[in-house]
């Protein structure tokens, strides 16, 4: 029996989170979702994920800020950034 990959999806848009959750579970992934970077930070302190799907534009702590702090403690977990922006400047 093979181990399912565990993904963390972080987005403040609950509809996007719901769609990602349905689609990825349908593709046989284990999925954890959360709606803010501070919750994602707490989760990554206690669980290992095979990949993180991360929205760039979120209130309080945006995806770029989360990524910068996350990389200081974990350099190996792949992160896929999502954005509705056509051009990203930071």
KOLGU-4560 file (N, C-alpha, C; in nm, 3 decimals, padded with zeros to 5 digits):
<recs>
<n_xx: 00.084 n_yy: -00.118 n_zz: 00.000 ca_xx: 00.000 ca_yy: 00.000 ca_zz: 00.000 c_xx: 00.089 c_yy: 00.124 c_zz: 00.000 mol: A seq: 1 type: UNK>
<n_xx: 00.065 n_yy: 00.217 n_zz: -00.093 ca_xx: 00.146 ca_yy: 00.339 ca_zz: -00.100 c_xx: 00.086 c_yy: 00.449 c_zz: -00.015 mol: A seq: 2 type: UNK>
<n_xx: 00.174 n_yy: 00.534 n_zz: 00.035 ca_xx: 00.133 ca_yy: 00.646 ca_zz: 00.119 c_xx: 00.081 c_yy: 00.759 c_zz: 00.031 mol: A seq: 3 type: UNK>
<n_xx: -00.034 n_yy: 00.814 n_zz: 00.068 ca_xx: -00.087 ca_yy: 00.929 ca_zz: -00.004 c_xx: -00.006 c_yy: 01.053 c_zz: 00.031 mol: A seq: 4 type: UNK>
<n_xx: 00.016 n_yy: 01.138 n_zz: -00.067 ca_xx: 00.081 ca_yy: 01.266 ca_zz: -00.040 c_xx: -00.013 c_yy: 01.356 c_zz: 00.038 mol: A seq: 5 type: UNK>
<n_xx: 00.043 n_yy: 01.430 n_zz: 00.133 ca_xx: -00.036 ca_yy: 01.519 ca_zz: 00.217 c_xx: -00.007 c_yy: 01.663 c_zz: 00.176 mol: A seq: 6 type: UNK>
<n_xx: -00.112 n_yy: 01.734 n_zz: 00.133 ca_xx: -00.100 ca_yy: 01.871 ca_zz: 00.086 c_xx: -00.166 c_yy: 01.967 c_zz: 00.183 mol: A seq: 7 type: UNK>
<n_xx: -00.107 n_yy: 02.084 n_zz: 00.199 ca_xx: -00.167 ca_yy: 02.192 ca_zz: 00.276 c_xx: -00.206 c_yy: 02.301 c_zz: 00.178 mol: A seq: 8 type: UNK>
<n_xx: -00.334 n_yy: 02.338 n_zz: 00.179 ca_xx: -00.385 ca_yy: 02.445 ca_zz: 00.092 c_xx: -00.420 c_yy: 02.565 c_zz: 00.179 mol: A seq: 9 type: UNK>
<n_xx: -00.361 n_yy: 02.680 n_zz: 00.146 ca_xx: -00.380 ca_yy: 02.802 ca_zz: 00.226 c_xx: -00.436 c_yy: 02.912 c_zz: 00.135 mol: A seq: 10 type: UNK>
<n_xx: -00.558 n_yy: 02.955 n_zz: 00.164 ca_xx: -00.621 ca_yy: 03.061 ca_zz: 00.085 c_xx: -00.733 c_yy: 03.123 c_zz: 00.167 mol: A seq: 11 type: UNK>
<n_xx: -00.747 n_yy: 03.255 n_zz: 00.163 ca_xx: -00.854 ca_yy: 03.320 ca_zz: 00.237 c_xx: -00.987 c_yy: 03.316 c_zz: 00.163 mol: A seq: 12 type: UNK>
<n_xx: -00.987 n_yy: 03.274 n_zz: 00.037 ca_xx: -01.111 ca_yy: 03.259 ca_zz: -00.041 c_xx: -01.165 c_yy: 03.119 c_zz: -00.017 mol: A seq: 13 type: UNK>
<n_xx: -01.273 n_yy: 03.109 n_zz: 00.060 ca_xx: -01.325 ca_yy: 02.978 ca_zz: 00.098 c_xx: -01.375 c_yy: 02.896 c_zz: -00.020 mol: A seq: 14 type: UNK>
<n_xx: -01.419 n_yy: 02.961 n_zz: -00.127 ca_xx: -01.463 ca_yy: 02.888 ca_zz: -00.246 c_xx: -01.344 c_yy: 02.819 c_zz: -00.313 mol: A seq: 15 type: UNK>
<n_xx: -01.233 n_yy: 02.888 n_zz: -00.322 ca_xx: -01.113 ca_yy: 02.827 ca_zz: -00.381 c_xx: -01.066 c_yy: 02.710 c_zz: -00.296 mol: A seq: 16 type: UNK>
<n_xx: -01.066 n_yy: 02.729 n_zz: -00.164 ca_xx: -01.027 ca_yy: 02.620 ca_zz: -00.073 c_xx: -01.118 c_yy: 02.499 c_zz: -00.094 mol: A seq: 17 type: UNK>
<n_xx: -01.246 n_yy: 02.523 n_zz: -00.104 ca_xx: -01.342 ca_yy: 02.413 ca_zz: -00.124 c_xx: -01.315 c_yy: 02.340 c_zz: -00.256 mol: A seq: 18 type: UNK>
<n_xx: -01.293 n_yy: 02.417 n_zz: -00.363 ca_xx: -01.266 ca_yy: 02.356 ca_zz: -00.494 c_xx: -01.135 c_yy: 02.277 c_zz: -00.493 mol: A seq: 19 type: UNK>
<n_xx: -01.030 n_yy: 02.333 n_zz: -00.434 ca_xx: -00.902 ca_yy: 02.260 ca_zz: -00.424 c_xx: -00.920 c_yy: 02.132 c_zz: -00.344 mol: A seq: 20 type: UNK>
<n_xx: -00.991 n_yy: 02.140 n_zz: -00.234 ca_xx: -01.013 ca_yy: 02.024 ca_zz: -00.147 c_xx: -01.085 c_yy: 01.912 c_zz: -00.224 mol: A seq: 21 type: UNK>
<n_xx: -01.192 n_yy: 01.946 n_zz: -00.292 ca_xx: -01.269 ca_yy: 01.846 ca_zz: -00.367 c_xx: -01.183 c_yy: 01.785 c_zz: -00.478 mol: A seq: 22 type: UNK>
<n_xx: -01.117 n_yy: 01.871 n_zz: -00.556 ca_xx: -01.038 ca_yy: 01.823 ca_zz: -00.670 c_xx: -00.922 c_yy: 01.735 c_zz: -00.624 mol: A seq: 23 type: UNK>
<n_xx: -00.845 n_yy: 01.782 n_zz: -00.527 ca_xx: -00.727 ca_yy: 01.707 ca_zz: -00.485 c_xx: -00.761 c_yy: 01.577 c_zz: -00.414 mol: A seq: 24 type: UNK>
<n_xx: -00.866 n_yy: 01.577 n_zz: -00.333 ca_xx: -00.910 ca_yy: 01.452 ca_zz: -00.270 c_xx: -00.958 c_yy: 01.354 c_zz: -00.377 mol: A seq: 25 type: UNK>
<n_xx: -01.020 n_yy: 01.405 n_zz: -00.483 ca_xx: -01.061 ca_yy: 01.321 ca_zz: -00.595 c_xx: -00.942 c_yy: 01.260 c_zz: -00.668 mol: A seq: 26 type: UNK>
<n_xx: -00.827 n_yy: 01.323 n_zz: -00.658 ca_xx: -00.702 ca_yy: 01.272 ca_zz: -00.718 c_xx: -00.622 c_yy: 01.191 c_zz: -00.618 mol: A seq: 27 type: UNK>
<n_xx: -00.684 n_yy: 01.157 n_zz: -00.505 ca_xx: -00.628 ca_yy: 01.067 ca_zz: -00.403 c_xx: -00.516 c_yy: 01.128 c_zz: -00.318 mol: A seq: 28 type: UNK>
<n_xx: -00.524 n_yy: 01.259 n_zz: -00.293 ca_xx: -00.433 ca_yy: 01.324 ca_zz: -00.200 c_xx: -00.501 c_yy: 01.338 c_zz: -00.064 mol: A seq: 29 type: UNK>
<n_xx: -00.422 n_yy: 01.337 n_zz: 00.042 ca_xx: -00.471 ca_yy: 01.383 ca_zz: 00.172 c_xx: -00.458 c_yy: 01.534 c_zz: 00.171 mol: A seq: 30 type: UNK>
<n_xx: -00.563 n_yy: 01.604 n_zz: 00.211 ca_xx: -00.564 ca_yy: 01.750 ca_zz: 00.202 c_xx: -00.601 c_yy: 01.812 c_zz: 00.336 mol: A seq: 31 type: UNK>
<n_xx: -00.523 n_yy: 01.909 n_zz: 00.378 ca_xx: -00.556 ca_yy: 01.993 ca_zz: 00.492 c_xx: -00.571 c_yy: 02.134 c_zz: 00.438 mol: A seq: 32 type: UNK>
<n_xx: -00.673 n_yy: 02.205 n_zz: 00.483 ca_xx: -00.694 ca_yy: 02.342 ca_zz: 00.436 c_xx: -00.696 c_yy: 02.438 c_zz: 00.553 mol: A seq: 33 type: UNK>
<n_xx: -00.659 n_yy: 02.562 n_zz: 00.525 ca_xx: -00.674 ca_yy: 02.670 ca_zz: 00.622 c_xx: -00.688 c_yy: 02.801 c_zz: 00.547 mol: A seq: 34 type: UNK>
<n_xx: -00.737 n_yy: 02.902 n_zz: 00.618 ca_xx: -00.773 ca_yy: 03.027 ca_zz: 00.551 c_xx: -00.681 c_yy: 03.145 c_zz: 00.582 mol: A seq: 35 type: UNK>
<n_xx: -00.573 n_yy: 03.121 n_zz: 00.655 ca_xx: -00.480 ca_yy: 03.232 ca_zz: 00.681 c_xx: -00.339 c_yy: 03.178 c_zz: 00.707 mol: A seq: 36 type: UNK>
<n_xx: -00.243 n_yy: 03.267 n_zz: 00.686 ca_xx: -00.103 ca_yy: 03.228 ca_zz: 00.701 c_xx: -00.066 c_yy: 03.195 c_zz: 00.845 mol: A seq: 37 type: UNK>
<n_xx: -00.128 n_yy: 03.261 n_zz: 00.942 ca_xx: -00.092 ca_yy: 03.230 ca_zz: 01.081 c_xx: -00.135 c_yy: 03.088 c_zz: 01.119 mol: A seq: 38 type: UNK>
<n_xx: -00.251 n_yy: 03.046 n_zz: 01.069 ca_xx: -00.294 ca_yy: 02.907 ca_zz: 01.093 c_xx: -00.202 c_yy: 02.810 c_zz: 01.020 mol: A seq: 39 type: UNK>
<n_xx: -00.162 n_yy: 02.844 n_zz: 00.899 ca_xx: -00.069 ca_yy: 02.759 ca_zz: 00.823 c_xx: 00.063 c_yy: 02.746 c_zz: 00.897 mol: A seq: 40 type: UNK>
<n_xx: 00.109 n_yy: 02.854 n_zz: 00.956 ca_xx: 00.234 ca_yy: 02.850 ca_zz: 01.032 c_xx: 00.221 c_yy: 02.755 c_zz: 01.151 mol: A seq: 41 type: UNK>
<n_xx: 00.109 n_yy: 02.762 n_zz: 01.221 ca_xx: 00.086 ca_yy: 02.670 ca_zz: 01.333 c_xx: 00.084 c_yy: 02.525 c_zz: 01.285 mol: A seq: 42 type: UNK>
<n_xx: 00.014 n_yy: 02.499 n_zz: 01.174 ca_xx: 00.005 ca_yy: 02.362 ca_zz: 01.122 c_xx: 00.141 c_yy: 02.309 c_zz: 01.080 mol: A seq: 43 type: UNK>
<n_xx: 00.223 n_yy: 02.393 n_zz: 01.017 ca_xx: 00.354 ca_yy: 02.346 ca_zz: 00.970 c_xx: 00.452 c_yy: 02.327 c_zz: 01.085 mol: A seq: 44 type: UNK>
<n_xx: 00.420 n_yy: 02.381 n_zz: 01.202 ca_xx: 00.503 ca_yy: 02.354 ca_zz: 01.320 c_xx: 00.480 c_yy: 02.213 c_zz: 01.374 mol: A seq: 45 type: UNK>
<n_xx: 00.363 n_yy: 02.154 n_zz: 01.344 ca_xx: 00.328 ca_yy: 02.024 ca_zz: 01.400 c_xx: 00.319 c_yy: 01.911 c_zz: 01.299 mol: A seq: 46 type: UNK>
<n_xx: 00.300 n_yy: 01.943 n_zz: 01.170 ca_xx: 00.282 ca_yy: 01.840 ca_zz: 01.068 c_xx: 00.377 c_yy: 01.863 c_zz: 00.953 mol: A seq: 47 type: UNK>
<n_xx: 00.417 n_yy: 01.753 n_zz: 00.889 ca_xx: 00.497 ca_yy: 01.760 ca_zz: 00.767 c_xx: 00.405 c_yy: 01.745 c_zz: 00.647 mol: A seq: 48 type: UNK>
<n_xx: 00.424 n_yy: 01.829 n_zz: 00.548 ca_xx: 00.342 ca_yy: 01.823 ca_zz: 00.426 c_xx: 00.433 c_yy: 01.792 c_zz: 00.308 mol: A seq: 49 type: UNK>
<n_xx: 00.378 n_yy: 01.723 n_zz: 00.210 ca_xx: 00.454 ca_yy: 01.692 ca_zz: 00.089 c_xx: 00.459 c_yy: 01.812 c_zz: -00.005 mol: A seq: 50 type: UNK>
<n_xx: 00.359 n_yy: 01.901 n_zz: 00.006 ca_xx: 00.357 ca_yy: 02.024 ca_zz: -00.073 c_xx: 00.258 c_yy: 02.120 c_zz: -00.009 mol: A seq: 51 type: UNK>
<n_xx: 00.284 n_yy: 02.249 n_zz: -00.027 ca_xx: 00.193 ca_yy: 02.354 ca_zz: 00.020 c_xx: 00.147 c_yy: 02.433 c_zz: -00.101 mol: A seq: 52 type: UNK>
<n_xx: 00.017 n_yy: 02.451 n_zz: -00.111 ca_xx: -00.042 ca_yy: 02.536 ca_zz: -00.215 c_xx: -00.083 c_yy: 02.665 c_zz: -00.143 mol: A seq: 53 type: UNK>
<n_xx: -00.024 n_yy: 02.776 n_zz: -00.182 ca_xx: -00.030 ca_yy: 02.899 ca_zz: -00.104 c_xx: -00.076 c_yy: 03.018 c_zz: -00.187 mol: A seq: 54 type: UNK>
<n_xx: -00.182 n_yy: 03.085 n_zz: -00.140 ca_xx: -00.229 ca_yy: 03.208 ca_zz: -00.203 c_xx: -00.131 c_yy: 03.321 c_zz: -00.170 mol: A seq: 55 type: UNK>
<n_xx: -00.109 n_yy: 03.409 n_zz: -00.264 ca_xx: -00.019 ca_yy: 03.522 ca_zz: -00.240 c_xx: -00.091 c_yy: 03.633 c_zz: -00.164 mol: A seq: 56 type: UNK>
<n_xx: -00.212 n_yy: 03.667 n_zz: -00.207 ca_xx: -00.283 ca_yy: 03.781 ca_zz: -00.147 c_xx: -00.377 c_yy: 03.734 c_zz: -00.037 mol: A seq: 57 type: UNK>
<n_xx: -00.333 n_yy: 03.755 n_zz: 00.088 ca_xx: -00.416 ca_yy: 03.724 ca_zz: 00.205 c_xx: -00.403 c_yy: 03.838 c_zz: 00.303 mol: A seq: 58 type: UNK>
<n_xx: -00.506 n_yy: 03.859 n_zz: 00.387 ca_xx: -00.497 ca_yy: 03.967 ca_zz: 00.486 c_xx: -00.396 c_yy: 03.933 c_zz: 00.597 mol: A seq: 59 type: UNK>
<n_xx: -00.359 n_yy: 04.033 n_zz: 00.672 ca_xx: -00.259 ca_yy: 04.026 ca_zz: 00.779 c_xx: -00.123 c_yy: 03.981 c_zz: 00.727 mol: A seq: 60 type: UNK>
<n_xx: -00.102 n_yy: 03.851 n_zz: 00.709 ca_xx: 00.025 ca_yy: 03.798 ca_zz: 00.658 c_xx: 00.000 c_yy: 03.744 c_zz: 00.518 mol: A seq: 61 type: UNK>
<n_xx: 00.067 n_yy: 03.803 n_zz: 00.418 ca_xx: 00.043 ca_yy: 03.754 ca_zz: 00.282 c_xx: 00.130 c_yy: 03.631 c_zz: 00.254 mol: A seq: 62 type: UNK>
<n_xx: 00.109 n_yy: 03.570 n_zz: 00.138 ca_xx: 00.179 ca_yy: 03.447 ca_zz: 00.103 c_xx: 00.330 c_yy: 03.463 c_zz: 00.094 mol: A seq: 63 type: UNK>
<n_xx: 00.375 n_yy: 03.578 n_zz: 00.046 ca_xx: 00.519 ca_yy: 03.603 ca_zz: 00.035 c_xx: 00.583 c_yy: 03.610 c_zz: 00.174 mol: A seq: 64 type: UNK>
<n_xx: 00.518 n_yy: 03.681 n_zz: 00.266 ca_xx: 00.570 ca_yy: 03.689 ca_zz: 00.403 c_xx: 00.572 c_yy: 03.552 c_zz: 00.469 mol: A seq: 65 type: UNK>
<n_xx: 00.464 n_yy: 03.474 n_zz: 00.448 ca_xx: 00.461 ca_yy: 03.339 ca_zz: 00.503 c_xx: 00.576 c_yy: 03.256 c_zz: 00.447 mol: A seq: 66 type: UNK>
<n_xx: 00.595 n_yy: 03.263 n_zz: 00.316 ca_xx: 00.700 ca_yy: 03.186 ca_zz: 00.250 c_xx: 00.838 c_yy: 03.222 c_zz: 00.306 mol: A seq: 67 type: UNK>
<n_xx: 00.864 n_yy: 03.351 n_zz: 00.325 ca_xx: 00.993 ca_yy: 03.393 ca_zz: 00.378 c_xx: 01.019 c_yy: 03.335 c_zz: 00.517 mol: A seq: 68 type: UNK>
<n_xx: 00.919 n_yy: 03.339 n_zz: 00.604 ca_xx: 00.940 ca_yy: 03.284 ca_zz: 00.739 c_xx: 00.942 c_yy: 03.132 c_zz: 00.738 mol: A seq: 69 type: UNK>
<n_xx: 00.862 n_yy: 03.070 n_zz: 00.652 ca_xx: 00.859 ca_yy: 02.924 ca_zz: 00.643 c_xx: 00.993 c_yy: 02.869 c_zz: 00.595 mol: A seq: 70 type: UNK>
<n_xx: 01.053 n_yy: 02.935 n_zz: 00.497 ca_xx: 01.180 ca_yy: 02.887 ca_zz: 00.442 c_xx: 01.294 c_yy: 02.893 c_zz: 00.544 mol: A seq: 71 type: UNK>
<n_xx: 01.281 n_yy: 02.977 n_zz: 00.644 ca_xx: 01.384 ca_yy: 02.981 ca_zz: 00.748 c_xx: 01.385 c_yy: 02.853 c_zz: 00.831 mol: A seq: 72 type: UNK>
<n_xx: 01.271 n_yy: 02.785 n_zz: 00.839 ca_xx: 01.266 ca_yy: 02.661 ca_zz: 00.918 c_xx: 01.250 c_yy: 02.537 c_zz: 00.831 mol: A seq: 73 type: UNK>
<n_xx: 01.215 n_yy: 02.552 n_zz: 00.704 ca_xx: 01.194 ca_yy: 02.436 ca_zz: 00.617 c_xx: 01.229 c_yy: 02.474 c_zz: 00.473 mol: A seq: 74 type: UNK>
<n_xx: 01.338 n_yy: 02.420 n_zz: 00.424 ca_xx: 01.382 ca_yy: 02.454 ca_zz: 00.288 c_xx: 01.345 c_yy: 02.348 c_zz: 00.186 mol: A seq: 75 type: UNK>
<n_xx: 01.288 n_yy: 02.239 n_zz: 00.229 ca_xx: 01.267 ca_yy: 02.127 ca_zz: 00.139 c_xx: 01.124 c_yy: 02.112 c_zz: 00.086 mol: A seq: 76 type: UNK>
<n_xx: 01.025 n_yy: 02.155 n_zz: 00.159 ca_xx: 00.886 ca_yy: 02.136 ca_zz: 00.117 c_xx: 00.856 c_yy: 02.223 c_zz: -00.005 mol: A seq: 77 type: UNK>
<n_xx: 00.811 n_yy: 02.163 n_zz: -00.116 ca_xx: 00.775 ca_yy: 02.242 ca_zz: -00.234 c_xx: 00.652 c_yy: 02.328 c_zz: -00.205 mol: A seq: 78 type: UNK>
<n_xx: 00.652 n_yy: 02.449 n_zz: -00.262 ca_xx: 00.538 ca_yy: 02.539 ca_zz: -00.246 c_xx: 00.494 c_yy: 02.588 c_zz: -00.383 mol: A seq: 79 type: UNK>
<n_xx: 00.365 n_yy: 02.574 n_zz: -00.408 ca_xx: 00.302 ca_yy: 02.624 ca_zz: -00.530 c_xx: 00.227 c_yy: 02.750 c_zz: -00.492 mol: A seq: 80 type: UNK>
<n_xx: 00.264 n_yy: 02.862 n_zz: -00.553 ca_xx: 00.200 ca_yy: 02.991 ca_zz: -00.521 c_xx: 00.084 c_yy: 03.015 c_zz: -00.617 mol: A seq: 81 type: UNK>
<n_xx: -00.030 n_yy: 03.059 n_zz: -00.561 ca_xx: -00.147 ca_yy: 03.096 ca_zz: -00.641 c_xx: -00.165 c_yy: 03.246 c_zz: -00.637 mol: A seq: 82 type: UNK>
<n_xx: -00.209 n_yy: 03.304 n_zz: -00.750 ca_xx: -00.235 ca_yy: 03.446 ca_zz: -00.752 c_xx: -00.339 c_yy: 03.479 c_zz: -00.858 mol: A seq: 83 type: UNK>
<n_xx: -00.424 n_yy: 03.574 n_zz: -00.825 ca_xx: -00.518 ca_yy: 03.628 ca_zz: -00.922 c_xx: -00.457 c_yy: 03.749 c_zz: -00.992 mol: A seq: 84 type: UNK>
<n_xx: -00.338 n_yy: 03.788 n_zz: -00.950 ca_xx: -00.269 ca_yy: 03.904 ca_zz: -01.008 c_xx: -00.209 c_yy: 03.869 c_zz: -01.143 mol: A seq: 85 type: UNK>
<n_xx: -00.206 n_yy: 03.966 n_zz: -01.232 ca_xx: -00.142 ca_yy: 03.947 ca_zz: -01.361 c_xx: 00.006 c_yy: 03.976 c_zz: -01.353 mol: A seq: 86 type: UNK>
<n_xx: 00.048 n_yy: 04.058 n_zz: -01.255 ca_xx: 00.187 ca_yy: 04.098 ca_zz: -01.242 c_xx: 00.218 c_yy: 04.107 c_zz: -01.093 mol: A seq: 87 type: UNK>
<n_xx: 00.326 n_yy: 04.045 n_zz: -01.049 ca_xx: 00.361 ca_yy: 04.044 ca_zz: -00.907 c_xx: 00.486 c_yy: 04.128 c_zz: -00.887 mol: A seq: 88 type: UNK>
<n_xx: 00.476 n_yy: 04.230 n_zz: -00.801 ca_xx: 00.591 ca_yy: 04.311 ca_zz: -00.764 c_xx: 00.597 c_yy: 04.315 c_zz: -00.614 mol: A seq: 89 type: UNK>
<n_xx: 00.713 n_yy: 04.286 n_zz: -00.557 ca_xx: 00.728 ca_yy: 04.288 ca_zz: -00.410 c_xx: 00.868 c_yy: 04.327 c_zz: -00.378 mol: A seq: 90 type: UNK>
</recs>
